[in-house]
Amino acid sequence: MKLGRGKNLFLATLCVVVLSAAGWAQLPCGVPGQIYCQPWDGGGNLSSSQNDTNGFGNFATVYDNFTLKTSADITSFHWVGGYFNPPAQGPITAWTLTFYNDAAGIPDLVNPPIFTLNSPGTAGETFINANSGFPTYVYWLYFKSVDVGPGTYWASVVPDLGFPPQWGWASGTGGDGASYQCFFGTCGALGSDMAFALDQTPEPGTFVLLGTGILGLAGTIRRKLL
């Protein structure tokens, strides 16, 4: 364990495809119109990202970068994450998704972000499994298009969730092997990718819809499957 370092509409039709047994290893990849994806590594590594509605506020945010070789029209974002401290599903009431420009290898947190979405609800929280006892889920948000040119950008996802428990973004593969976290005002690199994907899936229409307490908060929790 390391401290400090470490509405939307859900498409049930696509979810069934993505959550098929054969597709679990590639979550959240493999949907139509995909632009970019870092698949979940199947482990129980979760990095804390959370707006605590019980008093701490936005004490932790995890960011991961992605690089596009051509211009893209992003219309949805999906990702994998789970619960720890304790490992029990919590009542998420909203999500904040943000895209940032790159600032010499870290997210540009000085200038305004290029896109922010505040979405009430759970982002279609759908159970995958419980790695080493940590319940893990896939999530999905849709939004009006975000047009970006070639280049490197950063994304963050933060749930509104009262502590306890903590929520963490699950680790992934296929990127540059690094991400970034701010934990109680201390920011630094994390040594793993996060699991997320960007695509151009249209918004659903004709589809079937689917002491102080601070010491108790863990920045990055790492577990391996037995």
C-alpha positions as a Markdown table, in Angstrom:
| # | Residue | x | y | z |
|---|---|---|---|---|
| 1 | Met | 0.0 | 0.0 | 0.0 |
| 2 | Lys | 1.3 | 3.5 | -0.8 |
| 3 | Leu | 0.0 | 6.8 | 0.5 |
| 4 | Gly | -0.3 | 9.7 | -1.9 |
| 5 | Arg | 1.7 | 8.1 | -4.7 |
| 6 | Gly | 0.6 | 5.8 | -5.7 |
| 7 | Lys | -27.3 | 11.7 | -18.3 |
| 8 | Asn | -25.0 | 9.1 | -19.1 |
| 9 | Leu | -26.9 | 6.4 | -21.0 |
| 10 | Phe | -25.7 | 2.9 | -20.9 |
| 11 | Leu | -25.9 | 0.7 | -24.1 |
| 12 | Ala | -27.1 | -2.7 | -22.9 |
| 13 | Thr | -26.6 | -4.1 | -26.3 |
| 14 | Leu | -23.0 | -3.1 | -26.5 |
| 15 | Cys | -22.4 | -4.0 | -22.8 |
| 16 | Val | -23.5 | -7.6 | -23.5 |
| 17 | Val | -20.9 | -7.9 | -26.2 |
| 18 | Val | -18.1 | -6.2 | -24.1 |
| 19 | Leu | -18.9 | -8.2 | -21.0 |
| 20 | Ser | -18.9 | -11.6 | -22.7 |
| 21 | Ala | -16.6 | -14.1 | -21.1 |
| 22 | Ala | -14.3 | -14.0 | -24.1 |
| 23 | Gly | -14.1 | -10.3 | -23.9 |
| 24 | Trp | -13.3 | -9.8 | -20.2 |
| 25 | Ala | -9.6 | -9.8 | -20.8 |
| 26 | Gln | -9.9 | -6.8 | -23.2 |
| 27 | Leu | -12.2 | -4.6 | -21.2 |
| 28 | Pro | -13.0 | -1.8 | -22.0 |
| 29 | Cys | -11.8 | -2.3 | -25.6 |
| 30 | Gly | -13.4 | -3.7 | -28.6 |
| 31 | Val | -16.5 | -1.5 | -29.2 |
| 32 | Pro | -17.5 | -0.1 | -32.6 |
| 33 | Gly | -15.9 | 3.3 | -33.5 |
| 34 | Gln | -13.0 | 2.9 | -31.1 |
| 35 | Ile | -10.4 | 5.6 | -31.3 |
| 36 | Tyr | -8.0 | 4.6 | -28.5 |
| 37 | Cys | -7.9 | 1.9 | -25.8 |
| 38 | Gln | -5.7 | 0.7 | -23.0 |
| 39 | Pro | -7.1 | -2.7 | -21.9 |
| 40 | Trp | -7.6 | -3.7 | -18.3 |
| 41 | Asp | -4.7 | -5.9 | -17.2 |
| 42 | Gly | -7.1 | -8.2 | -15.3 |
| 43 | Gly | -5.4 | -7.5 | -11.9 |
| 44 | Gly | -6.6 | -5.9 | -8.7 |
| 45 | Asn | -4.4 | -2.7 | -8.9 |
| 46 | Leu | -6.5 | 0.3 | -8.0 |
| 47 | Ser | -5.3 | 3.9 | -7.8 |
| 48 | Ser | -7.4 | 6.2 | -5.6 |
| 49 | Ser | -9.5 | 8.9 | -7.5 |
| 50 | Gln | -12.4 | 10.3 | -5.5 |
| 51 | Asn | -14.5 | 13.3 | -4.5 |
| 52 | Asp | -15.5 | 12.4 | -0.9 |
| 53 | Thr | -19.0 | 13.6 | -0.2 |
| 54 | Asn | -18.5 | 12.9 | 3.5 |
| 55 | Gly | -16.1 | 15.8 | 4.1 |
| 56 | Phe | -12.6 | 15.4 | 2.4 |
| 57 | Gly | -13.8 | 16.6 | -1.0 |
| 58 | Asn | -11.8 | 15.9 | -4.1 |
| 59 | Phe | -8.8 | 14.5 | -2.2 |
| 60 | Ala | -7.5 | 12.2 | -5.0 |
| 61 | Thr | -7.5 | 12.4 | -8.8 |
| 62 | Val | -5.8 | 10.0 | -11.2 |
| 63 | Tyr | -4.9 | 11.1 | -14.7 |
| 64 | Asp | -3.7 | 9.1 | -17.7 |
| 65 | Asn | -2.5 | 10.2 | -21.1 |
| 66 | Phe | -3.3 | 9.2 | -24.6 |
| 67 | Thr | -1.8 | 10.1 | -27.9 |
| 68 | Leu | -3.7 | 10.5 | -31.2 |
| 69 | Lys | -2.0 | 10.4 | -34.5 |
| 70 | Thr | -4.9 | 12.0 | -36.4 |
| 71 | Ser | -7.8 | 14.3 | -35.5 |
| 72 | Ala | -10.7 | 12.6 | -33.7 |
| 73 | Asp | -14.3 | 13.3 | -32.7 |
| 74 | Ile | -14.7 | 11.7 | -29.3 |
| 75 | Thr | -18.2 | 11.0 | -28.1 |
| 76 | Ser | -17.8 | 8.4 | -25.3 |
| 77 | Phe | -15.4 | 7.4 | -22.6 |
| 78 | His | -15.4 | 4.1 | -20.8 |
| 79 | Trp | -13.1 | 2.7 | -18.1 |
| 80 | Val | -12.6 | 0.0 | -15.4 |
| 81 | Gly | -12.3 | 0.6 | -11.6 |
| 82 | Gly | -13.3 | -0.8 | -8.3 |
| 83 | Tyr | -13.6 | -0.4 | -4.5 |
| 84 | Phe | -11.2 | -0.9 | -1.6 |
| 85 | Asn | -10.7 | 0.3 | 2.0 |
| 86 | Pro | -13.1 | -1.5 | 2.5 |
| 87 | Pro | -13.6 | -3.7 | -0.6 |
| 88 | Ala | -17.3 | -3.1 | -0.9 |
| 89 | Gln | -19.5 | -1.3 | -3.5 |
| 90 | Gly | -20.3 | 2.2 | -2.6 |
| 91 | Pro | -23.2 | 4.5 | -3.6 |
| 92 | Ile | -21.7 | 6.7 | -6.4 |
| 93 | Thr | -23.9 | 9.6 | -7.1 |
| 94 | Ala | -22.1 | 11.3 | -10.0 |
| 95 | Trp | -18.9 | 11.4 | -12.1 |
| 96 | Thr | -16.6 | 14.1 | -13.4 |
| 97 | Leu | -14.8 | 13.4 | -16.6 |
| 98 | Thr | -12.1 | 15.9 | -17.7 |
| 99 | Phe | -9.7 | 16.1 | -20.7 |
| 100 | Tyr | -6.5 | 18.2 | -20.4 |
| 101 | Asn | -3.8 | 19.3 | -22.7 |
| 102 | Asp | -0.3 | 17.9 | -22.1 |
| 103 | Ala | 2.3 | 20.1 | -20.3 |
| 104 | Ala | 5.8 | 18.6 | -20.9 |
| 105 | Gly | 4.7 | 15.0 | -19.9 |
| 106 | Ile | 2.1 | 15.8 | -17.2 |
| 107 | Pro | -1.5 | 17.0 | -17.4 |
| 108 | Asp | -1.8 | 20.8 | -17.8 |
| 109 | Leu | -3.5 | 21.6 | -14.5 |
| 110 | Val | -2.7 | 25.3 | -14.7 |
| 111 | Asn | -4.7 | 26.3 | -17.8 |
| 112 | Pro | -8.4 | 25.5 | -18.2 |
| 113 | Pro | -9.2 | 21.9 | -19.3 |
| 114 | Ile | -10.3 | 21.3 | -22.8 |
| 115 | Phe | -13.5 | 19.4 | -21.7 |
| 116 | Thr | -15.3 | 18.7 | -18.5 |
| 117 | Leu | -18.5 | 16.6 | -18.0 |
| 118 | Asn | -20.4 | 16.4 | -14.7 |
| 119 | Ser | -22.7 | 13.4 | -15.0 |
| 120 | Pro | -25.2 | 12.3 | -12.3 |
| 121 | Gly | -25.6 | 8.6 | -11.7 |
| 122 | Thr | -23.2 | 5.6 | -11.7 |
| 123 | Ala | -22.1 | 5.7 | -15.4 |
| 124 | Gly | -23.8 | 2.3 | -15.9 |
| 125 | Glu | -21.7 | 0.6 | -13.3 |
| 126 | Thr | -21.5 | -3.0 | -14.3 |
| 127 | Phe | -19.8 | -5.7 | -12.2 |
| 128 | Ile | -17.0 | -7.7 | -13.8 |
| 129 | Asn | -15.5 | -9.8 | -11.0 |
| 130 | Ala | -13.7 | -9.5 | -7.6 |
| 131 | Asn | -10.0 | -9.7 | -8.0 |
| 132 | Ser | -8.4 | -10.7 | -4.6 |
| 133 | Gly | -11.7 | -9.6 | -3.1 |
| 134 | Phe | -11.8 | -6.2 | -4.7 |
| 135 | Pro | -15.1 | -5.7 | -6.6 |
| 136 | Thr | -14.3 | -4.4 | -10.1 |
| 137 | Tyr | -16.7 | -2.7 | -12.6 |
| 138 | Val | -16.8 | -1.3 | -16.1 |
| 139 | Tyr | -18.3 | 2.2 | -16.6 |
| 140 | Trp | -19.4 | 4.2 | -19.6 |
| 141 | Leu | -20.2 | 7.9 | -20.3 |
| 142 | Tyr | -21.6 | 9.5 | -23.5 |
| 143 | Phe | -21.4 | 13.2 | -24.4 |
| 144 | Lys | -21.6 | 15.7 | -27.3 |
| 145 | Ser | -18.5 | 15.4 | -29.5 |
| 146 | Val | -15.1 | 16.6 | -28.4 |
| 147 | Asp | -13.0 | 17.5 | -31.4 |
| 148 | Val | -9.3 | 17.2 | -30.8 |
| 149 | Gly | -6.3 | 17.3 | -33.2 |
| 150 | Pro | -3.3 | 15.0 | -33.3 |
| 151 | Gly | -1.3 | 15.1 | -30.1 |
| 152 | Thr | -1.1 | 14.0 | -26.5 |
| 153 | Tyr | -3.9 | 14.6 | -24.0 |
| 154 | Trp | -4.8 | 13.5 | -20.5 |
| 155 | Ala | -8.1 | 12.2 | -19.0 |
| 156 | Ser | -9.3 | 11.9 | -15.4 |
| 157 | Val | -12.4 | 10.3 | -13.9 |
| 158 | Val | -13.6 | 11.1 | -10.4 |
| 159 | Pro | -16.7 | 9.7 | -8.7 |
| 160 | Asp | -18.7 | 11.5 | -6.1 |
| 161 | Leu | -18.6 | 8.9 | -3.3 |
| 162 | Gly | -18.6 | 9.2 | 0.4 |
| 163 | Phe | -15.6 | 7.6 | 2.2 |
| 164 | Pro | -15.6 | 4.8 | 3.2 |
| 165 | Pro | -15.1 | 3.0 | 0.8 |
| 166 | Gln | -12.5 | 4.4 | -1.6 |
| 167 | Trp | -12.8 | 4.0 | -5.4 |
| 168 | Gly | -9.8 | 3.4 | -7.6 |
| 169 | Trp | -9.1 | 3.5 | -11.3 |
| 170 | Ala | -7.9 | 0.0 | -12.4 |
| 171 | Ser | -4.5 | -0.5 | -14.0 |
| 172 | Gly | -4.2 | -1.3 | -17.7 |
| 173 | Thr | -1.7 | -1.9 | -20.5 |
| 174 | Gly | -0.8 | -0.6 | -23.9 |
| 175 | Gly | 0.1 | 2.9 | -23.1 |
| 176 | Asp | 3.4 | 4.4 | -22.0 |
| 177 | Gly | 3.5 | 2.6 | -18.7 |
| 178 | Ala | 2.9 | 5.8 | -16.7 |
| 179 | Ser | 0.1 | 7.9 | -15.2 |
| 180 | Tyr | -0.2 | 10.7 | -12.7 |
| 181 | Gln | -2.0 | 11.2 | -9.4 |
| 182 | Cys | -2.7 | 14.1 | -7.0 |
| 183 | Phe | -3.4 | 12.9 | -3.5 |
| 184 | Phe | -4.2 | 15.5 | -0.8 |
| 185 | Gly | -2.3 | 18.1 | -2.8 |
| 186 | Thr | 0.8 | 16.0 | -3.5 |
| 187 | Cys | 1.2 | 15.1 | -7.1 |
| 188 | Gly | 3.5 | 12.6 | -8.8 |
| 189 | Ala | 3.9 | 9.9 | -11.4 |
| 190 | Leu | 2.4 | 6.4 | -11.0 |
| 191 | Gly | 4.2 | 3.5 | -12.7 |
| 192 | Ser | 1.3 | 2.0 | -14.6 |
| 193 | Asp | -1.3 | 2.7 | -17.3 |
| 194 | Met | -5.0 | 3.0 | -16.4 |
| 195 | Ala | -7.7 | 1.0 | -18.1 |
| 196 | Phe | -9.9 | 3.2 | -20.4 |
| 197 | Ala | -11.0 | 3.7 | -24.0 |
| 198 | Leu | -12.2 | 6.5 | -26.2 |
| 199 | Asp | -14.6 | 6.0 | -29.1 |
| 200 | Gln | -17.0 | 7.6 | -31.6 |
| 201 | Thr | -20.1 | 5.6 | -30.6 |
| 202 | Pro | -23.1 | 7.7 | -31.3 |
| 203 | Glu | -25.3 | 8.7 | -28.4 |
| 204 | Pro | -28.1 | 6.1 | -28.0 |
| 205 | Gly | -31.1 | 6.6 | -30.2 |
| 206 | Thr | -32.3 | 3.6 | -32.1 |
| 207 | Phe | -30.1 | 1.4 | -29.9 |
| 208 | Val | -31.6 | -0.7 | -27.1 |
| 209 | Leu | -30.8 | 1.4 | -24.0 |
| 210 | Leu | -29.5 | -0.1 | -21.8 |
| 211 | Gly | -6.9 | 10.5 | 13.7 |
| 212 | Thr | -8.2 | 12.9 | 11.1 |
| 213 | Gly | -9.2 | 10.0 | 9.0 |
| 214 | Ile | -6.6 | 11.0 | 6.3 |
| 215 | Leu | -4.3 | 8.2 | 7.4 |
| 216 | Gly | -7.1 | 5.7 | 6.6 |
| 217 | Leu | -7.1 | 6.8 | 2.9 |
| 218 | Ala | -4.7 | 4.9 | 0.7 |
| 219 | Gly | -3.3 | 6.5 | -2.5 |
| 220 | Thr | -2.6 | 3.4 | -4.5 |
| 221 | Ile | -3.4 | -0.1 | -3.4 |
| 222 | Arg | -1.8 | -3.0 | -5.3 |
| 223 | Arg | -3.0 | -6.6 | -5.2 |
| 224 | Lys | -2.3 | -9.5 | -7.5 |
| 225 | Leu | -4.6 | -12.3 | -8.4 |
| 226 | Leu | -3.9 | -15.5 | -6.4 |
